[in-house]
Amino acid sequence: MSISEFDIKAFKPHSKQSVRRVVEKLNAKYVELKDPANKNVNTVTFNQYSQLLGWSWTFENVILNARFDLHVPNMVMCDWAHLYVHEGLGDVEFGMCMKVFHSSRSKVCTYRSLRDYVDGFTFPKSAPDVSHLFTDSANANNAKKGSFSSSGSEFLTLVPVLHRFFERLVLPCGEHIEYVKCMLAVLSVIMLLTSVKAGTVSSAQLLRAIIDHLMMFKAVYGDDFVRPKHHYATHLPKMLDLFGFSLGHVHTGAQTPPYYTLLP
């Protein structure tokens, strides 16, 4: 099943037993790797097999330890911050979107106009400084390579400002509307994820927002730009239901505690 398929029901979920079978297969392949008489398995083929199965081999494998009897499918939680703001769906798409506007020589949506817009806001003292993200050299570099360089906390600080910028200034101008709407959709998802801890967001609401964005992204950018993180994001609402909270860790350059978001 392609990762560009965003209907969770199209996938067969793992069970405790199926996870054990996968890890047993990997262990068996590792035994073949270490067998001097076996010339069919080498480090390259073993690593490819490991990637195909989706698991990394380890000597002390607690999954196969009957003493623990782990129910792995009910223990996995994706870190939403790494999915969306650390080379994630939000910051990466922002760079791609801005590349489209710069390539078309837009007069409205540029890094320079965005810098002027951001300069009009006063951020809390606890928020990271974002002014260095829009220097002339940074703007030129980001526009050329089609990406946006920032830390997770810096991008989270920008998210509501970016949403307001695209919604109130860019969208009314009618340029690249499909890209703008897709950008607004992913920014809305991020704002929902940061708001779950306030008890105002349900898993159903989060699911609708995530799927709406993913379908827009596929329509605008195409299947070739869909990454594993797009698929991982579809699991966040179910994990919120399962655990009752969502965990995200944001890097700031210093050691930062995780962001815990609670299910209402």
C-alpha positions in Angstrom: 0.0 0.0 0.0 1.4 3.4 -1.0 2.2 6.0 1.7 0.2 8.4 -0.5 -2.9 6.5 0.5 -4.4 8.4 3.4 -7.4 6.2 4.3 -6.3 4.4 7.4 -8.9 1.7 6.8 -7.0 0.7 3.7 -4.2 -0.6 5.9 -4.1 -3.7 8.0 -3.0 -2.9 11.5 -0.2 -4.9 13.3 -1.1 -7.1 16.2 1.1 -8.3 19.0 1.6 -11.6 17.2 2.3 -10.1 13.7 5.0 -7.8 15.2 6.6 -10.8 16.9 6.6 -12.6 13.5 8.3 -9.7 11.8 11.0 -9.5 14.4 11.5 -13.2 14.3 12.1 -13.0 10.5 14.7 -10.3 11.1 16.4 -12.4 13.7 16.5 -15.4 11.3 18.0 -13.2 8.6 20.7 -12.0 11.1 21.6 -15.6 11.8 22.1 -16.1 8.0 24.2 -12.9 7.9 26.6 -14.3 10.6 26.8 -17.7 9.0 30.2 -17.8 7.1 28.9 -20.5 4.8 26.0 -18.3 3.7 27.1 -16.2 0.7 23.6 -14.9 -0.1 23.3 -12.5 2.7 25.7 -9.6 3.3 25.5 -6.3 5.3 23.9 -4.5 2.4 21.2 -7.1 1.7 20.5 -7.4 5.5 20.1 -3.6 5.9 17.7 -3.6 2.9 15.7 -6.5 4.5 15.6 -4.6 7.8 14.3 -1.5 6.0 11.7 -3.5 4.2 10.4 -5.0 7.4 10.5 -1.6 9.1 12.5 -2.8 12.1 16.1 -2.5 13.3 17.9 -5.6 14.7 19.1 -5.6 18.3 20.7 -8.3 20.3 18.6 -7.7 23.5 15.2 -7.8 21.8 12.6 -7.2 24.4 9.8 -7.8 21.9 10.6 -11.5 21.8 11.1 -11.8 25.5 8.1 -13.8 26.9 8.7 -12.3 30.3 7.7 -8.9 29.2 4.9 -10.0 26.8 4.8 -6.5 25.2 1.8 -5.4 23.2 3.9 -3.1 20.9 1.0 -1.8 18.7 -0.6 -0.2 21.8 2.7 1.3 23.0 3.8 3.3 19.9 3.3 7.1 19.9 4.4 9.3 17.1 6.1 12.6 18.2 3.9 15.3 16.5 6.6 18.0 16.7 9.0 15.9 14.7 6.3 15.2 12.2 5.4 18.8 11.7 8.1 21.2 12.6 11.5 19.4 12.6 12.2 19.0 8.9 8.5 18.2 9.1 5.3 18.7 7.1 4.9 22.4 8.1 8.4 23.9 7.7 9.2 21.8 4.6 6.0 22.7 2.9 6.5 26.4 3.8 9.8 26.4 2.0 8.2 24.7 -1.0 5.3 27.1 -1.1 7.6 30.2 -0.9 9.7 28.8 -3.7 6.6 28.8 -5.9 5.9 32.5 -5.1 9.5 33.5 -5.6 9.8 31.6 -8.9 6.7 33.5 -10.2 8.2 36.8 -9.0 5.3 37.6 -6.7 5.1 41.1 -5.4 2.9 40.1 -2.4 4.3 36.9 -1.0 8.1 37.0 -0.6 10.5 36.5 2.3 11.1 40.2 2.5 7.4 41.1 2.7 7.0 38.4 5.3 9.9 39.8 7.3 8.2 43.2 7.3 5.0 41.5 8.5 6.7 39.6 11.2 8.5 42.7 12.4 5.1 44.2 13.2 4.5 41.6 16.0 5.7 41.7 19.6 6.4 38.2 20.8 6.5 37.0 24.5 9.9 37.1 26.1 9.8 33.3 26.5 9.5 32.9 22.7 12.7 32.4 20.7 14.0 35.3 18.6 13.0 34.8 14.9 14.4 38.0 13.4 17.6 36.2 12.2 15.4 33.8 10.1 14.7 36.7 7.6 18.0 38.3 7.0 18.8 39.2 3.4 21.2 36.2 3.1 18.8 33.8 4.8 16.0 35.0 2.5 18.1 34.6 -0.6 19.3 31.1 0.4 15.8 29.9 1.4 14.3 31.2 -1.8 17.0 29.5 -3.9 16.9 26.1 -2.3 13.1 25.9 -1.8 13.3 25.2 1.9 13.1 27.1 5.2 15.7 26.8 7.9 14.6 27.2 11.5 14.4 25.3 14.8 11.2 23.6 15.9 10.4 26.2 18.5 11.2 29.1 16.1 8.7 27.7 13.5 6.1 27.1 16.2 6.4 30.8 17.2 5.9 31.8 13.6 2.9 29.5 12.9 0.0 31.8 13.9 1.7 34.7 12.3 2.2 32.8 9.1 -1.4 31.7 9.1 -2.6 35.3 9.5 -0.2 36.4 6.7 -1.4 33.8 4.2 -5.1 34.2 5.1 -5.4 38.0 5.2 -2.7 39.2 2.8 -1.8 36.5 0.3 -5.1 34.7 -0.2 -7.1 37.8 -1.2 -4.6 38.5 -4.0 -5.5 35.4 -5.8 -2.0 34.2 -6.5 -1.4 30.4 -6.4 -4.6 29.9 -4.4 -4.2 26.1 -4.2 -0.8 26.4 -2.6 -2.0 29.0 -0.2 -5.0 26.9 0.9 -2.7 23.9 1.4 -0.4 26.0 3.5 -3.2 27.3 5.6 -4.4 23.7 6.1 -1.1 22.5 7.5 -0.7 25.5 9.7 -4.2 24.9 11.0 -3.2 21.3 11.9 -0.1 22.5 13.8 -2.2 25.1 15.7 -4.7 22.3 16.6 -1.9 20.1 17.9 -0.5 22.8 20.1 -4.1 23.5 21.4 -5.1 20.0 22.3 -3.5 20.5 25.8 -6.2 23.2 26.4 -8.9 20.6 26.1 -10.6 22.2 23.2 -9.6 19.8 20.4 -11.1 16.3 19.9 -9.4 13.4 18.1 -12.2 13.5 15.5 -11.5 17.2 14.8 -7.8 16.6 14.5 -8.3 13.7 12.1 -10.5 15.8 9.8 -7.9 18.6 9.7 -5.0 16.2 9.1 -6.7 14.3 6.3 -8.0 17.6 4.7 -4.4 18.9 4.5 -3.0 15.6 3.3 -5.5 15.4 0.4 -4.8 19.0 -0.5 -1.0 18.3 -0.4 -1.3 15.3 -2.7 -3.5 17.3 -5.2 -1.2 20.3 -5.2 2.3 18.7 -5.1 1.7 15.2 -6.3 2.5 11.7 -5.0 6.2 12.1 -5.6 6.4 14.6 -2.7 4.6 12.5 -0.2 6.9 11.4 2.5 6.6 8.8 5.3 5.8 11.7 7.8 2.6 12.4 5.8 1.5 8.8 6.5 2.7 8.9 10.2 0.5 12.0 10.7 -2.6 9.9 10.0 -2.0 7.9 13.2 -1.9 10.9 15.5 -5.7 11.1 16.2 -5.9 7.3 17.0 -2.9 7.7 19.3 -4.6 10.6 21.0 -7.6 8.3 21.6 -5.4 5.4 22.8 -3.2 7.3 25.3 -5.3 10.3 26.2 -2.5 12.7 25.4 -0.1 13.5 22.6 3.6 14.0 23.0 5.8 16.4 21.1 9.4 17.4 21.7 10.7 20.7 20.4 14.4 21.4 20.0 15.6 24.9 20.8 19.3 24.3 21.0 19.0 23.8 24.7 17.5 20.9 26.6 13.8 21.5 26.5 11.0 19.5 28.2 8.5 17.7 26.0 5.2 19.3 25.2 2.4 17.2 26.6 -1.1 17.7 25.0 -4.0 16.2 26.8 -7.2 14.7 25.4 -10.3 16.5 26.7 
